[in-house]
Amino acid sequence: MLKRILPYWGLIAFVLAITGWLTSDFGFSGVAALSALSLLWFLFQAPNPCGAPIRAASRTCRNNARGLLRGCHLQQHKWQRMRTFFVHPRLRRCAAQLFANPVTGLASLGAIVTMVSTVITSTLALTGKGGS
């Protein structure tokens, strides 16, 4: 059973971070750490389709990939995926790739939520405005 759960450790960290937000049991430092770990999982290990642009008009690669920032097994797709997120001139097209299907949409939403959570809780922990 552990082998089936272990690849999704980022989701467990995400649920614990949300629980920490709602109950204030972990403190801001704990929630920040869990959010940062979950963000790393969403960006580099969450299973989703590659989504790199391919030669066919307005289509994307459907191979399996790991993480929002990594492409599939094709080397060119890894660079295309990174370029799409960091240097792409049209935000609408980037958002369409981030939320192309439910799996990628959930991974993207999770990454955005954990990034915001990490920034907020880190700021609160560093400024000393947090409770515990």
N, C-alpha and C positions, 0 to 999 in steps of 0.2 A: 504494500500500500504506500510506503514511503517513496518508492520509485515513481509512482504516479503523481504524487503531490509535490515532490521536490522541484520539478521544472517550473512550477507555478508559485515559487516562494515570493515573488513580487506581489502577487495578488493577496497573499496572506499579510504581507507588510502593509499593503494598501488598506485592507480591512482593519488592521490594528491601528493604523494612523487615523482613519476615519473614526474609529471607536475612541481613540485618544482625544480627538477634537470634541466629540460629543460628551464624553464623560469627564474630561480633564484629569484622568488617572495617571497619564504618563508624563505630564508636564510638557512645556514647550520644547525642551531639548529632545525629549523622547519622540515627540511627534515629528520634529524636524528630522531626526535621524531616520525614522521609519519612512517618512515622505521621500527623503533623498534616496534611500535604498529602493523604494518602489519606483521612483523616477528612473533610476538606472536600469531596472528590470524592463520597464516599458520601452525605453529607448534602445536597449541592446539585446534583450532576450525574449520579449513577448512574441509569440507566434502570430504571423499575419502574412497576407500575400505581399509579394515584392513591390508591385506598383510602379516600377520604373517604366518610362515611356519606351515603346518599341517602334519598329519601322512602320507597322500598319497604322493607318491614319487614326488618330485619337484613341488608341488602345494602349493598355498597360500590361506589363508582365504579370502572369498569374502564378508563377512559381512560388513555393513556400519560402519565407524569409524569417529571420529572427530579429525582432526589434524594429522600431520605427525608422531608425537611422541606417540600418544595414540592409543591403539588397540580397538577392538570392545568390546562388552559386556562381553566377556569371560575373566576372570581374568588372566589366563595363557597367553593369547594373548597380554595383556598389557605389561607383562614382556618380552615376546619374541620380541615384537616390539621395546621396549627400548634397549634390548640387541643387536638386529640386527643393530641399528644405532650407538651404542657406543662401543661395545666390539667385533664386528664381524671381524674375521681375513681376510676375502676376500672382498676387496673393490669392485670388479666387481659384486659380488652377491648383495651387498648392493645397488650399483648403479642400478642394474636390478630391485630391489624392489622399488627404488625411482622413476624410470621412467617406471613402469610396464604398465601403460595405460595412455591415454591423461589426465585424471582427476588428477591422482597422479603425473604425470609429470609436469603439470602446477603448482600444489601446491608446488612441490619440487623446481622447477625453481623460483617460486615467493619467497620461503623461502631463497634460495641462493642469489638472487638479493637483497632482503631486508637486509639480513645479511651483505653483502658487502657494501651496501649503508649506513647502520647504522655505521659500523666501519669507513668508509671514512669520513662521515659527522661529526661524533663525534670527530674524530681526528682533522679535520679541525676547528671545533668549539672550541675545547679545546686549540689548539695551537694558535688560533687567526689569522690563515692564511685565513679565509673565508672573504667574502665581507661584509655581513651585520650581 
